[in-house]
Amino acid sequence: MMWDALVIGAGPAGSVTARELARRGRRVLLVDKATFPRTKVCGCCLNGAAVKTLERIGLGHVLEGAVQLNRVNIAAGSRSANVRLMRGVALSRDVFDTRLIESAVQAGVEFRPNTMIPLSRDLTGSEFEAGVVIVASGLTGGDAIPEPGSRIGGGVVLPASASDRFFTPGTIYMATGRNGYVGLVRVEDDRLDIAAAFDPAFVKSSGGLGPAAETILQETDWPVPSGLATAAWKGTPALTRRPTRLAGHKYFVVGDAAGYVEPFTGEGMAWAVMSAAALAPIAAQEWHPGLIREWEATHRRIVARRQHLCRVVSRVLRSPMLTGLAVRALEVMPMLARPVVLRLNRPDTPLNVVPT
Ligand SMILES: Cc1cc2nc3c(=O)[nH]c(=O)nc-3n(C[C@H](O)[C@H](O)[C@H](O)COP(=O)(O)OP(=O)(O)OC[C@H]3O[C@@H](n4cnc5c(N)ncnc54)[C@H](O)[C@@H]3O)c2cc1C
């Protein structure tokens, strides 16, 4: 057998798991169906927990040049509230994901882009045969089941020249509406990253992702970036999904493939890197069935609890009345958001870290 581990998917979850396994002396093959840089629908905001975890595992440098985030401005109708943030940064996914792959390769991982591996494929005797398989194939991979009524995602990155100067670097702008929300942030080269979650019926009745985003922005007092409706938006399947299994005989599931909750709190990459760093010491062990339970318990501790808070926030956002009340309360007393901000930014308990 050529490989100790095969990692399917080179997003943050896959690259970090691959690198951490290689740093533990494992022979690792990392594959992705895409070539990089690839387009990924994402708000591109890494919170304090993601930043701290990357630093702990010696990957702080991948954030070089990222925009420091100071606050999030949340709008509901004509009202808006400013909440101070802690230690977050904005970095485009083209740069972030490519740097993570480079770091994995530097640690000894072999990376093959443009390589699609159907998850049902039997790899025995093939060039991909490995002692353990890590499924890090994101929202569209894995066998996580979409929850009924889940929203879908959409995203686009506008050139700096085409986007309104109203949206200044260092602030996340979140426009909320009855049928979804739109987040806007400047990334390292001043482009405007736009990522959104919508009710699927609303996208259909609006005539597409771009017009849907325009409608939600028009309900606020904020300007609509020029060309927003006609830009080349990319969509996602249903966002909120629960996993059927987190591990099985000689495989582990990590990142979005292990379940996801719609992205208002902007935590998916933190969940991905924290759980990848925690999976590596488990997946690096000689295989025995007890590892399945170990990973299930670890995943529950690191991700499931955090996703619970995210679920509560997304339920509030389904109600225009509750969202309006929350924004009004935050307008008067921004400090009310502090416990949530603190909780979102706290990384997991110290990791079993390999020295750099
Ligand atoms: C609208 C929206 C906004 C978001 N905003 C934020 C935010 O601001 N902050 C934040 O932290 N998170 C955000 N997220 C979440 C974040 O994008 C994800 O949680 C994160 O990318 C998960 O990383 P991953 O490695 O699990 O999956 P991905 O990054 O999706 O990577 C999976 C990879 O697997 C590859 N792949 C899939 N199937 C196969 C196969 N069969 N064979 C080979 N390769 C395969 C894909 O090409 C892909 O490169 C947002 C998500 C959405 C939809």
The ligand as a Tripos MOL2 file, in Angstrom:
@<TRIPOS>MOLECULE
LIG
   53    58     1     0     0
SMALL
NO_CHARGES

@<TRIPOS>ATOM
      1 C1        -22.5870   31.5760    1.8480 C.3       1 LIG1
      2 C2        -21.4910   31.0420    2.7260 C.ar      1 LIG1
      3 C3        -20.7630   31.9320    3.5110 C.ar      1 LIG1
      4 C4        -19.7630   31.4500    4.3600 C.ar      1 LIG1
      5 N1        -19.0490   32.3390    5.1020 N.ar      1 LIG1
      6 C5        -18.1040   31.8950    5.9410 C.ar      1 LIG1
      7 C6        -17.2980   32.8060    6.6880 C.ar      1 LIG1
      8 O1        -17.3780   34.0340    6.5370 O.2       1 LIG1
      9 N2        -16.4180   32.2880    7.5780 N.ar      1 LIG1
     10 C7        -16.2590   30.9400    7.7550 C.ar      1 LIG1
     11 O2        -15.4500   30.5360    8.5940 O.2       1 LIG1
     12 N3        -16.9620   30.0520    7.0040 N.ar      1 LIG1
     13 C8        -17.8710   30.5020    6.1190 C.ar      1 LIG1
     14 N4        -18.5510   29.6090    5.3510 N.ar      1 LIG1
     15 C9        -18.3070   28.1610    5.5180 C.3       1 LIG1
     16 C10       -17.0110   27.7040    4.8680 C.3       1 LIG1
     17 O3        -16.9770   28.1010    3.5180 O.3       1 LIG1
     18 C11       -16.9150   26.1710    4.9760 C.3       1 LIG1
     19 O4        -17.3280   25.7670    6.2560 O.3       1 LIG1
     20 C12       -15.4990   25.6660    4.7250 C.3       1 LIG1
     21 O5        -15.0870   25.9280    3.4070 O.3       1 LIG1
     22 C13       -15.4370   24.1550    4.9950 C.3       1 LIG1
     23 O6        -14.2070   23.6370    4.5890 O.3       1 LIG1
     24 P1        -14.0980   22.1350    4.0450 P.3       1 LIG1
     25 O7        -12.6440   21.9160    3.8620 O.co2     1 LIG1
     26 O8        -14.8800   21.2260    4.8890 O.co2     1 LIG1
     27 O9        -14.8610   22.1420    2.6320 O.3       1 LIG1
     28 P2        -14.5550   22.9260    1.2850 P.3       1 LIG1
     29 O10       -13.8230   24.1820    1.5580 O.co2     1 LIG1
     30 O11       -15.8490   23.0010    0.5710 O.co2     1 LIG1
     31 O12       -13.5730   21.9520    0.4800 O.3       1 LIG1
     32 C14       -14.0200   20.7250   -0.0020 C.3       1 LIG1
     33 C15       -13.1740   20.3460   -1.2140 C.3       1 LIG1
     34 O13       -13.4690   19.0020   -1.5970 O.3       1 LIG1
     35 C16       -13.3940   18.8850   -3.0060 C.3       1 LIG1
     36 N5        -14.1620   17.6920   -3.3670 N.ar      1 LIG1
     37 C17       -15.4940   17.4760   -3.1900 C.ar      1 LIG1
     38 N6        -15.8170   16.2250   -3.5880 N.ar      1 LIG1
     39 C18       -14.6740   15.6480   -4.0350 C.ar      1 LIG1
     40 C19       -14.3640   14.3430   -4.5710 C.ar      1 LIG1
     41 N7        -15.3100   13.4050   -4.6890 N.pl3     1 LIG1
     42 N8        -13.0890   14.0710   -4.9440 N.ar      1 LIG1
     43 C20       -12.1250   15.0400   -4.8120 C.ar      1 LIG1
     44 N9        -12.3630   16.2820   -4.3080 N.ar      1 LIG1
     45 C21       -13.6150   16.5730   -3.8980 C.ar      1 LIG1
     46 C22       -13.9800   20.2050   -3.4940 C.3       1 LIG1
     47 O14       -13.5110   20.5130   -4.7830 O.3       1 LIG1
     48 C23       -13.4480   21.1900   -2.4400 C.3       1 LIG1
     49 O15       -12.2450   21.8280   -2.8530 O.3       1 LIG1
     50 C24       -19.5140   30.0650    4.4410 C.ar      1 LIG1
     51 C25       -20.2190   29.1790    3.6390 C.ar      1 LIG1
     52 C26       -21.1920   29.6510    2.7610 C.ar      1 LIG1
     53 C27       -21.9190   28.6920    1.8730 C.3       1 LIG1
@<TRIPOS>BOND
     1     1     2 1
     2     2     3 ar
     3     2    52 ar
     4     3     4 ar
     5     4     5 ar
     6     4    50 ar
     7     5     6 ar
     8     6     7 ar
     9     6    13 1
    10     7     8 2
    11     7     9 ar
    12     9    10 ar
    13    10    11 2
    14    10    12 ar
    15    12    13 ar
    16    13    14 ar
    17    14    15 1
    18    14    50 ar
    19    15    16 1
    20    16    17 1
    21    16    18 1
    22    18    19 1
    23    18    20 1
    24    20    21 1
    25    20    22 1
    26    22    23 1
    27    23    24 1
    28    24    25 2
    29    24    26 1
    30    24    27 1
    31    27    28 1
    32    28    29 2
    33    28    30 1
    34    28    31 1
    35    31    32 1
    36    32    33 1
    37    33    34 1
    38    33    48 1
    39    34    35 1
    40    35    36 1
    41    35    46 1
    42    36    37 ar
    43    36    45 ar
    44    37    38 ar
    45    38    39 ar
    46    39    40 ar
    47    39    45 ar
    48    40    41 1
    49    40    42 ar
    50    42    43 ar
    51    43    44 ar
    52    44    45 ar
    53    46    47 1
    54    46    48 1
    55    48    49 1
    56    50    51 ar
    57    51    52 ar
    58    52    53 1
@<TRIPOS>SUBSTRUCTURE
     1 LIG1         1 GROUP 0 **** ****
